[in-house]
Amino acid sequence: MKEKMPPFKRKKTTGKSFPVKVCTLDAELEFNLELKATGRDLFDLVCRTIGLRETWYFGLQYEDSKGFIAWLKLDKKVQDQGIPQQTTMPFMFLAKFYPEEVAEELVQEVTQHLFFLQVNRAILAMDIYCPPEASVLLASYAVQAKYGDYDEGTYKPGMLASEELLPQRVIDQYQMTAEMWEERIKVWYADHRGMSRDESEIEYLKIAQDLDMYGVNYFPISNKKDTDLWLGVTSLGLNIYEKENKLTPKTTFQWSEIRHVSFDDKKFTIKPVDKTSPNFVFFSHKVRMNKLILDLCIGNHDLFMRRRKPDSMEVQQMKTQAKEEKSRRQIERNKLAREKQLREIAEKEKSIMEQRLMQYQEEIRLANEALRRSEETADLLAEKSRVAEEEAMLLGQKASEAEHKITQFRLTALKTEEEKVSLERKTREAEQLTARLVDESERRAAEANKLKEELLRARVAEKQAKEKLLEFLSRNAYVNTSVSSLYSLSSSSVLDLPADLHALRLNANSPSLSLTHSTPPALVDHHLPAYDFIADNDMEQLSLEIEKERVQYLEKSKNLQDQLRDLKTEIEVLKVDEKQCELDMLHDEQVRLGENKYSTLKKVKCGSTKARVAYFEEL
């Protein structure tokens, strides 16, 4: 949800004005400024326009008339700062200073989004070195932030091909097609289901802050021996790097150890808090670079000291508002998830009912077919019964005629002996014929009785089939009524949820991810939940909660490390060794030695300030 921008009033233009254009990596803003407008006027105008309150991290960057990158001074007029005269003055609104712990310090969503855009651009432009396997993980979070949840139904292969997701250095190092990279990004992308845009971006920044070059501003310098080195200005202090190695600092000085910073021409002097220690002196290549180094040192030192003091009222207010807004959005997401779940259940039940309806319709069709066959069989049996009855009647008539002839033969038998003999012969023949006809008549009568029984059974079967049909029709009417109710549920009742369903709560919080197993000692306190008032009897419960969060964090971190290691092993066989750069080899050596960003910083901070200054001068 977009954050509402606070209303503001522009100053009335008195006299001439000049146009400026400010790019925030997310949008382009154009303003007309008065000739006497200061850098503060323009900076405040941009912050009010985008609704930014955590202004202390950002600044307006431009390229001066001599081609150097500079930051707009807030206390001077805009036109008095050596900006090239153009139709429209261009500025970049960028993060000038970095937090020590993004999850704890960045409060506003707009602040997190601007940092995400800037860090993402720096990684893709290879200004920040990122290992190949970590690049794939970061790309999956960037896709989640842009497209939302992975949907297998709408996702099409090649959808991410046009996106710039990986540094070109990583793509060139492996014999892998764009489809192969996309497939590996998709695996992690699918695991991020349920994460909102701001959650995805903050997880991206949590991982990115563990990269060695994250939040470091590099400047070429030399020591008293004229050895070319790199000075790295960070949120924690100053790091010194060898010319060929921007990953591993050779020594470092925390801001808490530095008392005063100044420069004279190309000579830069840093006075330590320990007055017995010698000054830390180095030489830059250009005087203008010293001004930028001093500006970054002062700003980072101020923020370093500010973090170690209680939050101001403004920051406390922002954190409270952010917490309330996050809670409100979480409730909305839970409600939406419940409604979506209920809709899916309703659609699933609808599908089941439709399948049952189709099954019942098929059973009715089969029952009707069986009834039709039964009726045909009954008609056939009735026809056979009628024919048998007619044959039996005909045989009965023939038997009556035969008996009548026998009677006539017996009356004339007395006429003559010959007639008698002949009559006896004919009588025997007639008796035989009569016996055969009687047998045939009895057989036909038995067959007729059998056909009548079969006809009776057919009528009974027909009656049973009709009763079954009526039962199916009544069930069909019930199914139609259920389906109608179901359609009504899917269209309207999802929005009108029962009160008990609204009591459900879904936990969408996830422990933070990290590329390293260790956390810098200076940052441990920032991982603890902030409580204004803690009663003594709550301390035990608080300790249990902290321990539970720590265990969950370590488990998720271990799983992530295992996944990264598996991916690295999988793509290792496709690596082209000839295309590896020096940073790749330096990173592989770090991994082989079991070192990371924080273990290296801890190691180079060992020893007194005096010893580290002496070590720097001997480089």
Secondary structure, DSSP 8 states (H G I E B T S, - for coil): --------------S-EEEEEEE-SS-EEEEEEETT-BHHHHHHHHHHHHT---GGGEEEEEE-TTS-EEE--TTSBGGGS-----SSEEEEEEE-S--S-HHHH--SHHHHHHHHHHHHHHHHTTSS---HHHHHHHHHHHHHHHH-S--TTT--TTTTTTS--S-HHHHHHB---HHHHHHHHHHHHHHTTT--HHHHHHHHHHHHTTSTTTT-EEEEEE-TT--EEEEEE-SSEEEEEETT-SSS-SEEEEGGGEEEEEEETTEEEEEESSTTS--EEEEES-HHHHHHHHHHHHHHHHHHHHHTS---HHHHHHHHHHHHHHHHHHHHHHHHHHHHHHHHHHHHHHHHHHHHHHHHHHHHHHHHHHHHHHHHHHHHHHHHHHHHHHHHHHHHHHHHHHHHHHHHHHHHTTS-HHHHHHHHHHHHHHHHHHHHHHHHHHHHHHHHHHHHHHHHHHHHHHHHHHHHHHHHHHHHHHHHHHHHHHHHIIIIITTS--TTGGG-----------SSS---GGGGGGGS---S---GGGHHHHHHHHHHHHHHHHHHHHHHHHHHHHHHHHHHTTB-GGG--HHHHHHHHHHHHT--HHHHHHHHT-S-HHHHHHHHHH-
